[in-house]
């Protein structure tokens, strides 16, 4: 019998509350900025005019559970791609997102899955 994978602590929707490269007005320009990780190793994100689909892997950073990903999407309707990573610090997700050949930004996000599911 195949073993089931343990549920990832990253699974769910995370509301971006800050980014080092952009202010909150930009983060929420089209909709509230977010990262969303599914249980199958995928996900998506949106902030400003940037939207991407992620291919995620659980790993360790400094001995702590982490998630790393590559992404493919668009920035103001132009093709864009890159990579990112995140770790849990208390109830927050802290990480970095990188654009191939371009910008990068630290980010902090809070899980909003429980609020939307558990009313």
Secondary structure, 3 states (H helix, E strand, C coil): CCCCCCCCCCCEEEEEEEECCCCHHHHCCCCCCEEEECCCCEEEEEECCEEEEEEEEEEEECCEEEEEEEEEEEECCEEEEEEEEEEEECCEEEEEEEECCCCEEEEEEEECHHHHHCC
